[in-house]
């Protein structure tokens, strides 16, 4: 680890570029419509939390879940996004944040309701960086406008209504 001009520890530009490239590779794989290509930057033992809270354990599960989606609901969609920051927690561990969106089939710009923020944890094993944890959260701020807050409250109520009721 190097000490940067601001007195804080920082990694080399090469390591920073390698970590940032993981996010770009995942987007490229998605844009190819391939579960296998999408999962390339993920470690075999990764944990992946999708925007809807579904958890995938391991790279193979990630591939199995996404391949059919790329043939149906996600067919023709594209991801766009940018890494907003990377923080190295040690020589071989980095936390990355990114913001992104989904461009729906036939559209040219991302759908605002699909904007997300992602948190990724990358580790270096045998000289190669891989994502071991990924959390995707849709951006749904409440309290910024009456319309947005009402939409959030209604959608929250709707999901509660749709879920099975607990049994006593």
C-alpha positions as CSV (number, residue, x, y, z in Angstrom):
1,X,0.0,0.0,0.0
2,X,1.2,3.5,-0.8
3,X,0.7,6.7,1.1
4,X,-1.0,9.3,-1.2
5,X,-0.5,13.1,-1.2
6,X,-3.4,13.5,1.2
7,X,-1.6,11.4,3.7
8,X,-4.1,8.5,3.3
9,X,-3.2,5.0,2.2
10,X,-3.9,4.4,-1.5
11,X,-3.3,1.6,-3.9
12,X,-1.6,1.9,-7.2
13,X,-3.5,3.2,-10.2
14,X,-3.1,-0.3,-11.8
15,X,-4.9,-1.9,-8.8
16,X,-7.6,0.7,-8.8
17,X,-8.2,0.2,-12.5
18,X,-8.3,-3.6,-12.0
19,X,-11.0,-3.2,-9.3
20,X,-13.0,-0.7,-11.3
21,X,-12.9,-3.0,-14.4
22,X,-14.8,-5.6,-12.5
23,X,-18.0,-3.5,-12.6
24,X,-17.5,-2.7,-16.3
25,X,-17.0,-6.4,-17.1
26,X,-20.3,-7.3,-15.3
27,X,-22.1,-4.6,-17.3
28,X,-20.5,-5.9,-20.6
29,X,-21.7,-9.5,-19.8
30,X,-25.2,-8.3,-19.1
31,X,-25.2,-6.3,-22.3
32,X,-24.2,-9.5,-24.2
33,X,-27.3,-11.2,-22.6
34,X,-25.2,-14.0,-21.1
35,X,-25.3,-15.2,-17.6
36,X,-21.9,-16.7,-18.0
37,X,-20.4,-13.5,-19.3
38,X,-22.2,-11.4,-16.6
39,X,-20.7,-13.6,-13.9
40,X,-17.1,-13.5,-15.1
41,X,-15.9,-10.9,-12.5
42,X,-17.5,-12.8,-9.6
43,X,-15.7,-15.3,-7.4
44,X,-16.9,-18.8,-7.3
45,X,-18.1,-18.3,-3.7
46,X,-19.7,-14.9,-4.2
47,X,-22.8,-13.6,-2.5
48,X,-25.1,-11.6,-4.7
49,X,-28.1,-9.7,-3.5
50,X,-30.4,-8.5,-6.4
51,X,-32.5,-5.4,-6.3
52,X,-35.5,-7.3,-5.1
53,X,-33.7,-8.9,-2.1
54,X,-33.1,-12.3,-3.7
55,X,-29.8,-13.8,-2.6
56,X,-27.7,-15.9,-4.9
57,X,-24.9,-17.9,-3.4
58,X,-22.1,-18.7,-5.7
59,X,-21.2,-17.9,-9.2
60,X,-22.9,-20.9,-10.7
61,X,-26.2,-20.0,-9.0
62,X,-25.8,-16.5,-10.4
63,X,-25.4,-17.9,-13.9
64,X,-28.3,-20.3,-13.6
65,X,-30.6,-17.6,-12.4
66,X,-29.7,-15.0,-15.0
67,X,-29.4,-17.1,-18.2
68,X,-33.2,-17.7,-18.4
69,X,-33.9,-14.0,-17.6
70,X,-31.7,-12.9,-20.5
71,X,-33.8,-15.0,-22.8
72,X,-37.1,-13.6,-21.4
73,X,-37.7,-10.5,-19.1
74,X,-34.2,-9.0,-19.5
75,X,-33.8,-9.8,-23.2
76,X,-32.4,-6.7,-25.0
77,X,-31.9,-4.7,-21.9
78,X,-28.6,-2.9,-21.2
79,X,-26.9,-1.8,-18.1
80,X,-25.2,1.6,-17.8
81,X,-23.4,2.9,-14.8
82,X,-20.3,4.3,-13.2
83,X,-18.1,3.4,-10.3
84,X,-18.5,6.3,-7.8
85,X,-15.7,5.3,-5.4
86,X,-13.3,2.6,-4.4
87,X,-11.8,2.2,-1.0
88,X,-9.0,-0.3,-0.2
89,X,-9.4,-1.9,3.2
90,X,-6.1,-3.7,2.9
91,X,-3.7,-4.9,0.2
92,X,-6.2,-7.5,-1.1
93,X,-9.7,-6.1,-0.2
94,X,-11.6,-3.3,-1.7
95,X,-15.1,-1.8,-1.3
96,X,-16.6,-0.2,-4.4
97,X,-19.8,1.8,-4.9
98,X,-21.4,2.3,-8.2
99,X,-24.6,3.8,-9.6
100,X,-26.4,2.4,-12.5
101,X,-29.6,2.0,-14.4
102,X,-31.3,-0.3,-16.9
103,X,-32.0,0.7,-20.5
104,X,-35.1,-1.2,-21.4
105,X,-35.5,-3.0,-24.8
106,X,-36.2,-0.5,-27.5
107,X,-35.2,2.5,-25.4
108,X,-32.2,4.7,-25.6
109,X,-31.9,6.0,-22.0
110,X,-32.1,4.3,-18.6
111,X,-35.6,4.0,-17.0
112,X,-35.4,6.3,-13.9
113,X,-37.4,3.8,-11.8
114,X,-34.6,1.3,-12.4
115,X,-31.8,3.4,-11.0
116,X,-29.8,1.6,-8.4
117,X,-26.8,2.0,-6.2
118,X,-24.5,-1.0,-5.8
119,X,-22.0,-2.0,-3.1
120,X,-19.3,-4.5,-4.2
121,X,-16.6,-6.1,-2.2
122,X,-13.6,-7.3,-4.2
123,X,-10.7,-9.4,-3.0
124,X,-7.4,-10.4,-4.7
125,X,-6.6,-14.1,-4.7
126,X,-3.6,-15.4,-6.5
127,X,-3.0,-12.0,-8.0
128,X,-6.5,-11.7,-9.5
129,X,-9.3,-9.4,-8.3
130,X,-12.8,-10.9,-8.1
131,X,-16.1,-9.7,-6.6
132,X,-17.1,-11.7,-3.5
133,X,-20.1,-9.7,-2.4
134,X,-22.6,-7.6,-4.3
135,X,-25.6,-5.7,-3.0
136,X,-28.0,-3.9,-5.5
137,X,-30.5,-1.4,-4.1
138,X,-33.0,0.5,-6.2
139,X,-33.0,4.2,-5.5
140,X,-36.4,5.0,-3.9
141,X,-36.0,8.1,-1.8
142,X,-38.9,9.1,0.3
143,X,-39.8,12.5,1.6
144,X,-38.4,14.5,-1.3
145,X,-41.7,15.0,-2.9
146,X,-45.3,14.2,-2.0
147,X,-45.8,12.2,-5.2
148,X,-42.6,10.2,-4.6
149,X,-43.5,9.5,-1.0
150,X,-47.1,8.4,-1.9
151,X,-45.7,6.1,-4.6
152,X,-43.3,4.6,-2.1
153,X,-46.1,4.1,0.5
154,X,-48.5,2.6,-2.0
155,X,-45.9,0.2,-3.5
156,X,-44.9,-0.8,0.0
157,X,-48.5,-1.5,1.0
158,X,-49.0,-3.4,-2.3
159,X,-46.1,-5.7,-1.6
160,X,-47.3,-6.4,1.9
161,X,-50.8,-7.3,0.5
162,X,-49.2,-9.7,-2.1
163,X,-47.0,-11.6,0.3
164,X,-48.4,-14.6,2.1
165,X,-49.8,-13.9,5.5
166,X,-47.9,-15.5,8.4
167,X,-49.7,-18.4,10.1
168,X,-50.2,-18.4,13.9
